[in-house]
Amino acid sequence: MQNLLLSSFYFGYITTTLLGGVLAMKFGGKILLLVAVGSTSVLTIVTPPLTQLGDAPAMIAVRVVEGIGQVSIAHCDCHRIQSHG
C-alpha cells in the first residue's frame, strides 16, 4: 500500500504531461498557473486530515490530482519562457 501511495503522484504527473502543454497554449500560463497552484494548495491542506482518518483510497486520489496540478505548473513555466523568448 505504501508503494502505491508514494507512486500515485507520478501516475497523475505522467498521464497528463501532454494535456498540460495543450492547456498552457490554449488558456495561457497565468490562468493555468493560478488553477494549478490553487488546487495543489487546497489538496495539500486536506492531506493531514486524510492521513489521520486512514482513508488510503482518498489519499491516493488526492496524490494523483496533485500530480496533475504539478505538471501544469511546469508547463506554465515553459509557456512563459517560450512566449518571451
N, C-alpha and C positions, 0 to 999 in steps of 0.2 A: 504494500500500500504506500509506503514512504517513497519508493521509486516512482510510482505513478504520480503522486502529489508533486514531487520535485520536478518531474519532466513535463507536467501539464502546461506550464508556462510556455515551453518551447513548442508544444503542439499548436497552440494559438499563434505563436510567432511565425512558425514555418508555413502554416496553412494560409496565412493572409499576406504574405510578402508581396505578391503581385497586386493584390487588391489595394494595399496601402499606397502603392505608387500611382495607381489609376485614380484613387480618391484625391491624392495630393494634387494631381494635374487637373482634375475636374473642379474641385472646390477651392483650391489654393491652400497654401501652407498654414495661414493664420487660423482659419476656421477648423481645419483638421487638427491642428496642434491644440487648440482650446478644448475640443471634444476629447481628444486622446488623453491629455493631461488631467482634465476634469474627471473622466471616467476611471482612470487608473488611481487617482487620488481617493475617490469615493470607495473604490474596491479595496484599497489598502487600509482605509479606516474600518471597513467591515471585517477585515481578516481576523483581528484578535477575538471578537465575539464568536466567530465561527469556530475558531480553534478551541475555545472554552466549551462550546456546545458539543464538539467532537463530531461535527457533521462533515464527514470526508467527501461525499459526492458534491456537496455545495462548495466546499473548499477547492476541489478540483475544477469545478466550473468557474469559480472566481479567478483562479490562476490562468485558465485558458483565455478568459476575456481580458485579463491584464496583459497577456502576451499579444493579443490583437491590438490593444491600445499602444503598447510599446513599439510595435513595428510601424505604426502610423507616425509616431514621434520621429523615428529615424527617417522616414520618407519626407516628412515636413522639412527636416534639415537639408536633405538632398535637393528638394524642390527649391528651397530658398537660395541655396548656393548656385544652382543652375540658372535661376531667373535673374540673378545679379551678376553673373559672370559672363 
